[in-house]
Amino acid sequence: MKKAVLLLFSLFLTLHLAIGQEAISQNSLFAVGHLNSEWSYRAETHVIREDFFKQARQLILRPAITYNLTDKIDLSGGISYLYNASYENGPSNTNEEFNSWEQLGYTHELGQLKFSHWLRIEQRHREMGYSQRLRYRINISAPINVLKLPNLRLVGFNEHFVHLKNFSLAGTDQNWTFFGVQFPINEHLLFRSGYRYAQVHQQTESFHLNTLHSWLIVRVL
């Protein structure tokens, strides 16, 4: 555990020095549990701050429920509430989004590597109107044997966001790439943290975001 904490501290220090005040922090709390052998639930809370913790940027609340078709395939659905703040025109420049979504997930292993994929479609209700978006993510994790810590894993993912119009692809919205580490604190708590690079495409411009993202996952049942 001490080696894991030291590794995380070194990772944060390196990333902070590398990207400085441009960093966005995202801290996520997941509460997960099983209702029975087939059904499970997840409640997500995400707090995003920019200028390295100085300004609130976004709050996301996302409850979901999952049905396991097999030990490798699952179906999920849920809703999301997003409160967005922008400081370009002052702190009062805010907006909200409500969306519902459906998701197909698949997991598999290759040796010591663990893979999971999910494909999600969102129905987004924003102040600017209704729209749809497709999201695909591939996750990968691997043990870090060099530190002789069997529960410490290297984790990463790539997620691609695509606009939909009448269920047809209508251009890229965002692309995220994340890498970090993950380890269990105890049988009920799992901690994950690392760096996420995002490319964001808007109608008039494209830009990138550097994010330090940490999760605390609480197994309730």
PyMOL commands that place a pseudoatom at each C-alpha (Angstrom):
pseudoatom trace, name=CA, resn=MET, resi=1, chain=A, elem=C, hetatm=0, pos=[0.000, 0.000, 0.000]
pseudoatom trace, name=CA, resn=LYS, resi=2, chain=A, elem=C, hetatm=0, pos=[2.829, 2.443, 0.823]
pseudoatom trace, name=CA, resn=LYS, resi=3, chain=A, elem=C, hetatm=0, pos=[4.392, 1.813, -2.584]
pseudoatom trace, name=CA, resn=ALA, resi=4, chain=A, elem=C, hetatm=0, pos=[1.040, 2.474, -4.263]
pseudoatom trace, name=CA, resn=VAL, resi=5, chain=A, elem=C, hetatm=0, pos=[0.568, 5.777, -2.406]
pseudoatom trace, name=CA, resn=LEU, resi=6, chain=A, elem=C, hetatm=0, pos=[4.121, 6.848, -3.276]
pseudoatom trace, name=CA, resn=LEU, resi=7, chain=A, elem=C, hetatm=0, pos=[3.509, 5.989, -6.926]
pseudoatom trace, name=CA, resn=LEU, resi=8, chain=A, elem=C, hetatm=0, pos=[0.312, 8.055, -6.998]
pseudoatom trace, name=CA, resn=PHE, resi=9, chain=A, elem=C, hetatm=0, pos=[1.998, 11.023, -5.333]
pseudoatom trace, name=CA, resn=SER, resi=10, chain=A, elem=C, hetatm=0, pos=[4.840, 10.891, -7.866]
pseudoatom trace, name=CA, resn=LEU, resi=11, chain=A, elem=C, hetatm=0, pos=[2.327, 10.657, -10.720]
pseudoatom trace, name=CA, resn=PHE, resi=12, chain=A, elem=C, hetatm=0, pos=[0.371, 13.707, -9.548]
pseudoatom trace, name=CA, resn=LEU, resi=13, chain=A, elem=C, hetatm=0, pos=[3.528, 15.744, -8.972]
pseudoatom trace, name=CA, resn=THR, resi=14, chain=A, elem=C, hetatm=0, pos=[4.879, 14.912, -12.420]
pseudoatom trace, name=CA, resn=LEU, resi=15, chain=A, elem=C, hetatm=0, pos=[1.603, 15.737, -14.164]
pseudoatom trace, name=CA, resn=HIS, resi=16, chain=A, elem=C, hetatm=0, pos=[1.167, 18.971, -12.223]
pseudoatom trace, name=CA, resn=LEU, resi=17, chain=A, elem=C, hetatm=0, pos=[4.648, 20.161, -13.178]
pseudoatom trace, name=CA, resn=ALA, resi=18, chain=A, elem=C, hetatm=0, pos=[4.082, 19.098, -16.783]
pseudoatom trace, name=CA, resn=ILE, resi=19, chain=A, elem=C, hetatm=0, pos=[0.738, 20.798, -17.435]
pseudoatom trace, name=CA, resn=GLY, resi=20, chain=A, elem=C, hetatm=0, pos=[0.723, 23.425, -14.687]
pseudoatom trace, name=CA, resn=GLN, resi=21, chain=A, elem=C, hetatm=0, pos=[-2.223, 25.768, -14.306]
pseudoatom trace, name=CA, resn=GLU, resi=22, chain=A, elem=C, hetatm=0, pos=[-3.963, 24.466, -17.445]
pseudoatom trace, name=CA, resn=ALA, resi=23, chain=A, elem=C, hetatm=0, pos=[-4.980, 21.326, -15.581]
pseudoatom trace, name=CA, resn=ILE, resi=24, chain=A, elem=C, hetatm=0, pos=[-8.591, 20.373, -14.975]
pseudoatom trace, name=CA, resn=SER, resi=25, chain=A, elem=C, hetatm=0, pos=[-9.383, 18.158, -11.998]
pseudoatom trace, name=CA, resn=GLN, resi=26, chain=A, elem=C, hetatm=0, pos=[-12.185, 15.609, -12.111]
pseudoatom trace, name=CA, resn=ASN, resi=27, chain=A, elem=C, hetatm=0, pos=[-13.056, 13.740, -8.923]
pseudoatom trace, name=CA, resn=SER, resi=28, chain=A, elem=C, hetatm=0, pos=[-15.587, 10.932, -9.231]
pseudoatom trace, name=CA, resn=LEU, resi=29, chain=A, elem=C, hetatm=0, pos=[-17.461, 8.923, -6.618]
pseudoatom trace, name=CA, resn=PHE, resi=30, chain=A, elem=C, hetatm=0, pos=[-19.159, 5.694, -7.694]
pseudoatom trace, name=CA, resn=ALA, resi=31, chain=A, elem=C, hetatm=0, pos=[-21.508, 3.675, -5.491]
pseudoatom trace, name=CA, resn=VAL, resi=32, chain=A, elem=C, hetatm=0, pos=[-22.016, 0.209, -6.992]
pseudoatom trace, name=CA, resn=GLY, resi=33, chain=A, elem=C, hetatm=0, pos=[-23.875, -2.890, -5.876]
pseudoatom trace, name=CA, resn=HIS, resi=34, chain=A, elem=C, hetatm=0, pos=[-25.772, -6.005, -6.909]
pseudoatom trace, name=CA, resn=LEU, resi=35, chain=A, elem=C, hetatm=0, pos=[-29.521, -6.464, -6.572]
pseudoatom trace, name=CA, resn=ASN, resi=36, chain=A, elem=C, hetatm=0, pos=[-29.232, -10.153, -7.464]
pseudoatom trace, name=CA, resn=SER, resi=37, chain=A, elem=C, hetatm=0, pos=[-27.123, -12.387, -9.722]
pseudoatom trace, name=CA, resn=GLU, resi=38, chain=A, elem=C, hetatm=0, pos=[-28.379, -10.634, -12.887]
pseudoatom trace, name=CA, resn=TRP, resi=39, chain=A, elem=C, hetatm=0, pos=[-29.132, -7.036, -11.899]
pseudoatom trace, name=CA, resn=SER, resi=40, chain=A, elem=C, hetatm=0, pos=[-26.743, -4.396, -10.536]
pseudoatom trace, name=CA, resn=TYR, resi=41, chain=A, elem=C, hetatm=0, pos=[-26.750, -0.637, -10.088]
pseudoatom trace, name=CA, resn=ARG, resi=42, chain=A, elem=C, hetatm=0, pos=[-24.328, 2.283, -10.145]
pseudoatom trace, name=CA, resn=ALA, resi=43, chain=A, elem=C, hetatm=0, pos=[-24.669, 5.880, -8.930]
pseudoatom trace, name=CA, resn=GLU, resi=44, chain=A, elem=C, hetatm=0, pos=[-22.012, 8.290, -10.250]
pseudoatom trace, name=CA, resn=THR, resi=45, chain=A, elem=C, hetatm=0, pos=[-21.097, 11.765, -9.011]
pseudoatom trace, name=CA, resn=HIS, resi=46, chain=A, elem=C, hetatm=0, pos=[-18.469, 13.760, -10.937]
pseudoatom trace, name=CA, resn=VAL, resi=47, chain=A, elem=C, hetatm=0, pos=[-17.102, 17.122, -9.779]
pseudoatom trace, name=CA, resn=ILE, resi=48, chain=A, elem=C, hetatm=0, pos=[-14.949, 18.924, -12.356]
pseudoatom trace, name=CA, resn=ARG, resi=49, chain=A, elem=C, hetatm=0, pos=[-12.908, 22.024, -11.567]
pseudoatom trace, name=CA, resn=GLU, resi=50, chain=A, elem=C, hetatm=0, pos=[-10.588, 24.028, -13.815]
pseudoatom trace, name=CA, resn=ASP, resi=51, chain=A, elem=C, hetatm=0, pos=[-7.526, 26.226, -13.361]
pseudoatom trace, name=CA, resn=PHE, resi=52, chain=A, elem=C, hetatm=0, pos=[-6.216, 23.446, -11.112]
pseudoatom trace, name=CA, resn=PHE, resi=53, chain=A, elem=C, hetatm=0, pos=[-9.082, 23.331, -8.556]
pseudoatom trace, name=CA, resn=LYS, resi=54, chain=A, elem=C, hetatm=0, pos=[-9.779, 27.110, -8.483]
pseudoatom trace, name=CA, resn=GLN, resi=55, chain=A, elem=C, hetatm=0, pos=[-13.034, 27.313, -10.468]
pseudoatom trace, name=CA, resn=ALA, resi=56, chain=A, elem=C, hetatm=0, pos=[-16.074, 25.054, -10.683]
pseudoatom trace, name=CA, resn=ARG, resi=57, chain=A, elem=C, hetatm=0, pos=[-16.575, 23.743, -14.226]
pseudoatom trace, name=CA, resn=GLN, resi=58, chain=A, elem=C, hetatm=0, pos=[-19.121, 20.933, -14.200]
pseudoatom trace, name=CA, resn=LEU, resi=59, chain=A, elem=C, hetatm=0, pos=[-21.231, 18.686, -11.958]
pseudoatom trace, name=CA, resn=ILE, resi=60, chain=A, elem=C, hetatm=0, pos=[-22.524, 15.354, -13.298]
pseudoatom trace, name=CA, resn=LEU, resi=61, chain=A, elem=C, hetatm=0, pos=[-25.019, 13.044, -11.548]
pseudoatom trace, name=CA, resn=ARG, resi=62, chain=A, elem=C, hetatm=0, pos=[-25.580, 9.716, -13.324]
pseudoatom trace, name=CA, resn=PRO, resi=63, chain=A, elem=C, hetatm=0, pos=[-27.602, 6.810, -11.840]
pseudoatom trace, name=CA, resn=ALA, resi=64, chain=A, elem=C, hetatm=0, pos=[-27.728, 3.592, -13.882]
pseudoatom trace, name=CA, resn=ILE, resi=65, chain=A, elem=C, hetatm=0, pos=[-28.900, -0.004, -13.777]
pseudoatom trace, name=CA, resn=THR, resi=66, chain=A, elem=C, hetatm=0, pos=[-27.321, -3.017, -15.513]
pseudoatom trace, name=CA, resn=TYR, resi=67, chain=A, elem=C, hetatm=0, pos=[-28.628, -6.418, -16.583]
pseudoatom trace, name=CA, resn=ASN, resi=68, chain=A, elem=C, hetatm=0, pos=[-26.067, -9.198, -17.175]
pseudoatom trace, name=CA, resn=LEU, resi=69, chain=A, elem=C, hetatm=0, pos=[-27.006, -11.238, -20.226]
pseudoatom trace, name=CA, resn=THR, resi=70, chain=A, elem=C, hetatm=0, pos=[-23.952, -13.495, -19.762]
pseudoatom trace, name=CA, resn=ASP, resi=71, chain=A, elem=C, hetatm=0, pos=[-20.715, -13.319, -17.778]
pseudoatom trace, name=CA, resn=LYS, resi=72, chain=A, elem=C, hetatm=0, pos=[-19.257, -11.211, -20.637]
pseudoatom trace, name=CA, resn=ILE, resi=73, chain=A, elem=C, hetatm=0, pos=[-22.193, -9.220, -22.064]
pseudoatom trace, name=CA, resn=ASP, resi=74, chain=A, elem=C, hetatm=0, pos=[-24.402, -6.706, -20.260]
pseudoatom trace, name=CA, resn=LEU, resi=75, chain=A, elem=C, hetatm=0, pos=[-27.060, -4.106, -21.014]
pseudoatom trace, name=CA, resn=SER, resi=76, chain=A, elem=C, hetatm=0, pos=[-27.259, -0.800, -19.125]
pseudoatom trace, name=CA, resn=GLY, resi=77, chain=A, elem=C, hetatm=0, pos=[-29.489, 2.223, -19.030]
pseudoatom trace, name=CA, resn=GLY, resi=78, chain=A, elem=C, hetatm=0, pos=[-29.647, 5.409, -17.038]
pseudoatom trace, name=CA, resn=ILE, resi=79, chain=A, elem=C, hetatm=0, pos=[-30.088, 9.162, -16.896]
pseudoatom trace, name=CA, resn=SER, resi=80, chain=A, elem=C, hetatm=0, pos=[-27.621, 12.016, -16.476]
pseudoatom trace, name=CA, resn=TYR, resi=81, chain=A, elem=C, hetatm=0, pos=[-27.879, 15.522, -15.091]
pseudoatom trace, name=CA, resn=LEU, resi=82, chain=A, elem=C, hetatm=0, pos=[-25.111, 17.970, -16.022]
pseudoatom trace, name=CA, resn=TYR, resi=83, chain=A, elem=C, hetatm=0, pos=[-24.630, 21.455, -14.596]
pseudoatom trace, name=CA, resn=ASN, resi=84, chain=A, elem=C, hetatm=0, pos=[-22.069, 23.384, -16.639]
pseudoatom trace, name=CA, resn=ALA, resi=85, chain=A, elem=C, hetatm=0, pos=[-20.320, 26.629, -15.709]
pseudoatom trace, name=CA, resn=SER, resi=86, chain=A, elem=C, hetatm=0, pos=[-18.172, 28.850, -17.919]
pseudoatom trace, name=CA, resn=TYR, resi=87, chain=A, elem=C, hetatm=0, pos=[-16.064, 31.807, -16.825]
pseudoatom trace, name=CA, resn=GLU, resi=88, chain=A, elem=C, hetatm=0, pos=[-15.553, 33.299, -20.273]
pseudoatom trace, name=CA, resn=ASN, resi=89, chain=A, elem=C, hetatm=0, pos=[-18.386, 35.797, -19.699]
pseudoatom trace, name=CA, resn=GLY, resi=90, chain=A, elem=C, hetatm=0, pos=[-18.437, 35.691, -15.896]
pseudoatom trace, name=CA, resn=PRO, resi=91, chain=A, elem=C, hetatm=0, pos=[-19.489, 33.011, -13.386]
pseudoatom trace, name=CA, resn=SER, resi=92, chain=A, elem=C, hetatm=0, pos=[-23.180, 33.489, -14.212]
pseudoatom trace, name=CA, resn=ASN, resi=93, chain=A, elem=C, hetatm=0, pos=[-22.691, 31.918, -17.666]
pseudoatom trace, name=CA, resn=THR, resi=94, chain=A, elem=C, hetatm=0, pos=[-24.181, 28.493, -16.831]
pseudoatom trace, name=CA, resn=ASN, resi=95, chain=A, elem=C, hetatm=0, pos=[-26.361, 25.888, -18.504]
pseudoatom trace, name=CA, resn=GLU, resi=96, chain=A, elem=C, hetatm=0, pos=[-27.882, 22.484, -17.765]
pseudoatom trace, name=CA, resn=GLU, resi=97, chain=A, elem=C, hetatm=0, pos=[-28.352, 19.210, -19.597]
pseudoatom trace, name=CA, resn=PHE, resi=98, chain=A, elem=C, hetatm=0, pos=[-30.584, 16.197, -18.976]
pseudoatom trace, name=CA, resn=ASN, resi=99, chain=A, elem=C, hetatm=0, pos=[-30.016, 13.031, -20.961]
pseudoatom trace, name=CA, resn=SER, resi=100, chain=A, elem=C, hetatm=0, pos=[-31.075, 9.410, -21.032]
pseudoatom trace, name=CA, resn=TRP, resi=101, chain=A, elem=C, hetatm=0, pos=[-28.879, 6.657, -22.426]
pseudoatom trace, name=CA, resn=GLU, resi=102, chain=A, elem=C, hetatm=0, pos=[-28.683, 2.967, -23.323]
pseudoatom trace, name=CA, resn=GLN, resi=103, chain=A, elem=C, hetatm=0, pos=[-25.491, 0.903, -23.416]
pseudoatom trace, name=CA, resn=LEU, resi=104, chain=A, elem=C, hetatm=0, pos=[-24.140, -2.471, -24.565]
pseudoatom trace, name=CA, resn=GLY, resi=105, chain=A, elem=C, hetatm=0, pos=[-21.040, -3.770, -22.746]
pseudoatom trace, name=CA, resn=TYR, resi=106, chain=A, elem=C, hetatm=0, pos=[-18.595, -6.611, -23.432]
pseudoatom trace, name=CA, resn=THR, resi=107, chain=A, elem=C, hetatm=0, pos=[-15.613, -7.847, -21.365]
pseudoatom trace, name=CA, resn=HIS, resi=108, chain=A, elem=C, hetatm=0, pos=[-12.855, -10.355, -22.121]
pseudoatom trace, name=CA, resn=GLU, resi=109, chain=A, elem=C, hetatm=0, pos=[-9.303, -11.247, -21.133]
pseudoatom trace, name=CA, resn=LEU, resi=110, chain=A, elem=C, hetatm=0, pos=[-6.077, -11.959, -22.989]
pseudoatom trace, name=CA, resn=GLY, resi=111, chain=A, elem=C, hetatm=0, pos=[-3.514, -13.470, -20.648]
pseudoatom trace, name=CA, resn=GLN, resi=112, chain=A, elem=C, hetatm=0, pos=[-3.083, -10.995, -17.774]
pseudoatom trace, name=CA, resn=LEU, resi=113, chain=A, elem=C, hetatm=0, pos=[-4.703, -8.179, -19.765]
pseudoatom trace, name=CA, resn=LYS, resi=114, chain=A, elem=C, hetatm=0, pos=[-8.335, -7.335, -19.048]
pseudoatom trace, name=CA, resn=PHE, resi=115, chain=A, elem=C, hetatm=0, pos=[-10.445, -5.588, -21.700]
pseudoatom trace, name=CA, resn=SER, resi=116, chain=A, elem=C, hetatm=0, pos=[-13.894, -4.074, -21.582]
pseudoatom trace, name=CA, resn=HIS, resi=117, chain=A, elem=C, hetatm=0, pos=[-15.845, -2.265, -24.277]
pseudoatom trace, name=CA, resn=TRP, resi=118, chain=A, elem=C, hetatm=0, pos=[-19.061, -0.322, -24.214]
pseudoatom trace, name=CA, resn=LEU, resi=119, chain=A, elem=C, hetatm=0, pos=[-21.203, 1.392, -26.821]
pseudoatom trace, name=CA, resn=ARG, resi=120, chain=A, elem=C, hetatm=0, pos=[-23.632, 4.039, -25.569]
pseudoatom trace, name=CA, resn=ILE, resi=121, chain=A, elem=C, hetatm=0, pos=[-26.276, 6.159, -27.271]
pseudoatom trace, name=CA, resn=GLU, resi=122, chain=A, elem=C, hetatm=0, pos=[-27.414, 9.376, -25.553]
pseudoatom trace, name=CA, resn=GLN, resi=123, chain=A, elem=C, hetatm=0, pos=[-30.600, 11.395, -25.975]
pseudoatom trace, name=CA, resn=ARG, resi=124, chain=A, elem=C, hetatm=0, pos=[-29.535, 14.876, -24.907]
pseudoatom trace, name=CA, resn=HIS, resi=125, chain=A, elem=C, hetatm=0, pos=[-31.910, 17.640, -23.788]
pseudoatom trace, name=CA, resn=ARG, resi=126, chain=A, elem=C, hetatm=0, pos=[-29.993, 20.920, -23.590]
pseudoatom trace, name=CA, resn=GLU, resi=127, chain=A, elem=C, hetatm=0, pos=[-30.938, 24.578, -23.584]
pseudoatom trace, name=CA, resn=MET, resi=128, chain=A, elem=C, hetatm=0, pos=[-29.933, 24.760, -27.254]
pseudoatom trace, name=CA, resn=GLY, resi=129, chain=A, elem=C, hetatm=0, pos=[-32.286, 21.911, -28.114]
pseudoatom trace, name=CA, resn=TYR, resi=130, chain=A, elem=C, hetatm=0, pos=[-32.464, 18.133, -28.517]
pseudoatom trace, name=CA, resn=SER, resi=131, chain=A, elem=C, hetatm=0, pos=[-29.622, 16.062, -29.982]
pseudoatom trace, name=CA, resn=GLN, resi=132, chain=A, elem=C, hetatm=0, pos=[-28.176, 12.545, -29.967]
pseudoatom trace, name=CA, resn=ARG, resi=133, chain=A, elem=C, hetatm=0, pos=[-24.645, 11.309, -29.434]
pseudoatom trace, name=CA, resn=LEU, resi=134, chain=A, elem=C, hetatm=0, pos=[-22.854, 7.968, -29.742]
pseudoatom trace, name=CA, resn=ARG, resi=135, chain=A, elem=C, hetatm=0, pos=[-19.978, 7.039, -27.409]
pseudoatom trace, name=CA, resn=TYR, resi=136, chain=A, elem=C, hetatm=0, pos=[-17.598, 4.081, -27.671]
pseudoatom trace, name=CA, resn=ARG, resi=137, chain=A, elem=C, hetatm=0, pos=[-14.974, 3.237, -25.038]
pseudoatom trace, name=CA, resn=ILE, resi=138, chain=A, elem=C, hetatm=0, pos=[-12.328, 0.535, -24.819]
pseudoatom trace, name=CA, resn=ASN, resi=139, chain=A, elem=C, hetatm=0, pos=[-10.754, -0.064, -21.389]
pseudoatom trace, name=CA, resn=ILE, resi=140, chain=A, elem=C, hetatm=0, pos=[-7.599, -2.072, -20.692]
pseudoatom trace, name=CA, resn=SER, resi=141, chain=A, elem=C, hetatm=0, pos=[-5.848, -2.992, -17.451]
pseudoatom trace, name=CA, resn=ALA, resi=142, chain=A, elem=C, hetatm=0, pos=[-2.694, -4.948, -16.641]
pseudoatom trace, name=CA, resn=PRO, resi=143, chain=A, elem=C, hetatm=0, pos=[-0.873, -5.895, -13.420]
pseudoatom trace, name=CA, resn=ILE, resi=144, chain=A, elem=C, hetatm=0, pos=[2.272, -3.949, -12.490]
pseudoatom trace, name=CA, resn=ASN, resi=145, chain=A, elem=C, hetatm=0, pos=[4.418, -6.896, -11.450]
pseudoatom trace, name=CA, resn=VAL, resi=146, chain=A, elem=C, hetatm=0, pos=[7.639, -4.906, -11.264]
pseudoatom trace, name=CA, resn=LEU, resi=147, chain=A, elem=C, hetatm=0, pos=[6.561, -3.381, -7.919]
pseudoatom trace, name=CA, resn=LYS, resi=148, chain=A, elem=C, hetatm=0, pos=[5.590, -6.784, -6.483]
pseudoatom trace, name=CA, resn=LEU, resi=149, chain=A, elem=C, hetatm=0, pos=[2.111, -5.459, -5.753]
pseudoatom trace, name=CA, resn=PRO, resi=150, chain=A, elem=C, hetatm=0, pos=[-0.342, -7.963, -7.280]
pseudoatom trace, name=CA, resn=ASN, resi=151, chain=A, elem=C, hetatm=0, pos=[-3.392, -5.753, -6.693]
pseudoatom trace, name=CA, resn=LEU, resi=152, chain=A, elem=C, hetatm=0, pos=[-1.885, -2.657, -8.336]
pseudoatom trace, name=CA, resn=ARG, resi=153, chain=A, elem=C, hetatm=0, pos=[-2.874, -2.363, -11.993]
pseudoatom trace, name=CA, resn=LEU, resi=154, chain=A, elem=C, hetatm=0, pos=[-2.029, -0.080, -14.872]
pseudoatom trace, name=CA, resn=VAL, resi=155, chain=A, elem=C, hetatm=0, pos=[-5.275, 1.138, -16.448]
pseudoatom trace, name=CA, resn=GLY, resi=156, chain=A, elem=C, hetatm=0, pos=[-6.154, 3.055, -19.579]
pseudoatom trace, name=CA, resn=PHE, resi=157, chain=A, elem=C, hetatm=0, pos=[-8.966, 3.792, -21.982]
pseudoatom trace, name=CA, resn=ASN, resi=158, chain=A, elem=C, hetatm=0, pos=[-9.829, 5.550, -25.209]
pseudoatom trace, name=CA, resn=GLU, resi=159, chain=A, elem=C, hetatm=0, pos=[-13.308, 6.980, -25.721]
pseudoatom trace, name=CA, resn=HIS, resi=160, chain=A, elem=C, hetatm=0, pos=[-14.700, 8.437, -28.935]
pseudoatom trace, name=CA, resn=PHE, resi=161, chain=A, elem=C, hetatm=0, pos=[-17.784, 10.689, -29.074]
pseudoatom trace, name=CA, resn=VAL, resi=162, chain=A, elem=C, hetatm=0, pos=[-19.718, 11.094, -32.327]
pseudoatom trace, name=CA, resn=HIS, resi=163, chain=A, elem=C, hetatm=0, pos=[-22.701, 13.362, -33.074]
pseudoatom trace, name=CA, resn=LEU, resi=164, chain=A, elem=C, hetatm=0, pos=[-25.801, 11.629, -34.403]
pseudoatom trace, name=CA, resn=LYS, resi=165, chain=A, elem=C, hetatm=0, pos=[-28.478, 13.110, -36.647]
pseudoatom trace, name=CA, resn=ASN, resi=166, chain=A, elem=C, hetatm=0, pos=[-31.502, 10.925, -37.335]
pseudoatom trace, name=CA, resn=PHE, resi=167, chain=A, elem=C, hetatm=0, pos=[-29.414, 7.953, -36.120]
pseudoatom trace, name=CA, resn=SER, resi=168, chain=A, elem=C, hetatm=0, pos=[-26.694, 8.680, -38.715]
pseudoatom trace, name=CA, resn=LEU, resi=169, chain=A, elem=C, hetatm=0, pos=[-23.088, 9.654, -37.896]
pseudoatom trace, name=CA, resn=ALA, resi=170, chain=A, elem=C, hetatm=0, pos=[-22.707, 13.453, -38.096]
pseudoatom trace, name=CA, resn=GLY, resi=171, chain=A, elem=C, hetatm=0, pos=[-19.105, 14.208, -37.113]
pseudoatom trace, name=CA, resn=THR, resi=172, chain=A, elem=C, hetatm=0, pos=[-16.711, 13.804, -34.198]
pseudoatom trace, name=CA, resn=ASP, resi=173, chain=A, elem=C, hetatm=0, pos=[-17.486, 15.577, -30.937]
pseudoatom trace, name=CA, resn=GLN, resi=174, chain=A, elem=C, hetatm=0, pos=[-14.591, 14.548, -28.645]
pseudoatom trace, name=CA, resn=ASN, resi=175, chain=A, elem=C, hetatm=0, pos=[-11.885, 11.941, -28.131]
pseudoatom trace, name=CA, resn=TRP, resi=176, chain=A, elem=C, hetatm=0, pos=[-10.438, 11.018, -24.709]
pseudoatom trace, name=CA, resn=THR, resi=177, chain=A, elem=C, hetatm=0, pos=[-7.301, 9.049, -23.869]
pseudoatom trace, name=CA, resn=PHE, resi=178, chain=A, elem=C, hetatm=0, pos=[-6.584, 8.115, -20.244]
pseudoatom trace, name=CA, resn=PHE, resi=179, chain=A, elem=C, hetatm=0, pos=[-3.792, 6.282, -18.448]
pseudoatom trace, name=CA, resn=GLY, resi=180, chain=A, elem=C, hetatm=0, pos=[-3.258, 5.761, -14.723]
pseudoatom trace, name=CA, resn=VAL, resi=181, chain=A, elem=C, hetatm=0, pos=[-3.141, 3.245, -11.887]
pseudoatom trace, name=CA, resn=GLN, resi=182, chain=A, elem=C, hetatm=0, pos=[-5.748, 1.417, -9.829]
pseudoatom trace, name=CA, resn=PHE, resi=183, chain=A, elem=C, hetatm=0, pos=[-5.667, -0.493, -6.552]
pseudoatom trace, name=CA, resn=PRO, resi=184, chain=A, elem=C, hetatm=0, pos=[-8.134, -1.724, -3.899]
pseudoatom trace, name=CA, resn=ILE, resi=185, chain=A, elem=C, hetatm=0, pos=[-8.033, 0.011, -0.521]
pseudoatom trace, name=CA, resn=ASN, resi=186, chain=A, elem=C, hetatm=0, pos=[-10.069, -2.787, 1.045]
pseudoatom trace, name=CA, resn=GLU, resi=187, chain=A, elem=C, hetatm=0, pos=[-12.844, -5.168, -0.006]
pseudoatom trace, name=CA, resn=HIS, resi=188, chain=A, elem=C, hetatm=0, pos=[-15.329, -2.297, -0.326]
pseudoatom trace, name=CA, resn=LEU, resi=189, chain=A, elem=C, hetatm=0, pos=[-13.169, 0.547, -1.742]
pseudoatom trace, name=CA, resn=LEU, resi=190, chain=A, elem=C, hetatm=0, pos=[-11.289, 0.819, -5.029]
pseudoatom trace, name=CA, resn=PHE, resi=191, chain=A, elem=C, hetatm=0, pos=[-9.154, 3.826, -6.003]
pseudoatom trace, name=CA, resn=ARG, resi=192, chain=A, elem=C, hetatm=0, pos=[-8.160, 4.835, -9.544]
pseudoatom trace, name=CA, resn=SER, resi=193, chain=A, elem=C, hetatm=0, pos=[-6.270, 7.921, -10.684]
pseudoatom trace, name=CA, resn=GLY, resi=194, chain=A, elem=C, hetatm=0, pos=[-4.379, 9.252, -13.689]
pseudoatom trace, name=CA, resn=TYR, resi=195, chain=A, elem=C, hetatm=0, pos=[-4.160, 11.667, -16.622]
pseudoatom trace, name=CA, resn=ARG, resi=196, chain=A, elem=C, hetatm=0, pos=[-6.715, 12.221, -19.391]
pseudoatom trace, name=CA, resn=TYR, resi=197, chain=A, elem=C, hetatm=0, pos=[-6.049, 14.027, -22.662]
pseudoatom trace, name=CA, resn=ALA, resi=198, chain=A, elem=C, hetatm=0, pos=[-9.115, 15.219, -24.569]
pseudoatom trace, name=CA, resn=GLN, resi=199, chain=A, elem=C, hetatm=0, pos=[-9.481, 16.608, -28.065]
pseudoatom trace, name=CA, resn=VAL, resi=200, chain=A, elem=C, hetatm=0, pos=[-12.695, 18.630, -28.381]
pseudoatom trace, name=CA, resn=HIS, resi=201, chain=A, elem=C, hetatm=0, pos=[-14.202, 19.633, -31.730]
pseudoatom trace, name=CA, resn=GLN, resi=202, chain=A, elem=C, hetatm=0, pos=[-16.706, 22.465, -31.935]
pseudoatom trace, name=CA, resn=GLN, resi=203, chain=A, elem=C, hetatm=0, pos=[-18.302, 24.181, -34.926]
pseudoatom trace, name=CA, resn=THR, resi=204, chain=A, elem=C, hetatm=0, pos=[-15.869, 27.095, -34.933]
pseudoatom trace, name=CA, resn=GLU, resi=205, chain=A, elem=C, hetatm=0, pos=[-12.773, 25.681, -33.232]
pseudoatom trace, name=CA, resn=SER, resi=206, chain=A, elem=C, hetatm=0, pos=[-10.957, 22.639, -31.849]
pseudoatom trace, name=CA, resn=PHE, resi=207, chain=A, elem=C, hetatm=0, pos=[-8.924, 22.525, -28.647]
pseudoatom trace, name=CA, resn=HIS, resi=208, chain=A, elem=C, hetatm=0, pos=[-7.446, 20.091, -26.124]
pseudoatom trace, name=CA, resn=LEU, resi=209, chain=A, elem=C, hetatm=0, pos=[-7.934, 19.626, -22.372]
pseudoatom trace, name=CA, resn=ASN, resi=210, chain=A, elem=C, hetatm=0, pos=[-5.555, 18.168, -19.748]
pseudoatom trace, name=CA, resn=THR, resi=211, chain=A, elem=C, hetatm=0, pos=[-7.374, 16.503, -16.858]
pseudoatom trace, name=CA, resn=LEU, resi=212, chain=A, elem=C, hetatm=0, pos=[-6.253, 14.836, -13.633]
pseudoatom trace, name=CA, resn=HIS, resi=213, chain=A, elem=C, hetatm=0, pos=[-9.031, 12.316, -13.020]
pseudoatom trace, name=CA, resn=SER, resi=214, chain=A, elem=C, hetatm=0, pos=[-9.528, 10.285, -9.826]
pseudoatom trace, name=CA, resn=TRP, resi=215, chain=A, elem=C, hetatm=0, pos=[-12.234, 7.779, -8.870]
pseudoatom trace, name=CA, resn=LEU, resi=216, chain=A, elem=C, hetatm=0, pos=[-13.280, 6.317, -5.532]
pseudoatom trace, name=CA, resn=ILE, resi=217, chain=A, elem=C, hetatm=0, pos=[-15.493, 3.282, -6.140]
pseudoatom trace, name=CA, resn=VAL, resi=218, chain=A, elem=C, hetatm=0, pos=[-17.569, 2.110, -3.179]
pseudoatom trace, name=CA, resn=ARG, resi=219, chain=A, elem=C, hetatm=0, pos=[-19.049, -1.395, -3.236]
pseudoatom trace, name=CA, resn=VAL, resi=220, chain=A, elem=C, hetatm=0, pos=[-22.275, -1.050, -1.253]
pseudoatom trace, name=CA, resn=LEU, resi=221, chain=A, elem=C, hetatm=0, pos=[-23.680, -4.578, -1.578]
for i in range(1, 221): cmd.bond("trace and resi %d" % i, "trace and resi %d" % (i + 1))
show_as sticks, trace
zoom trace
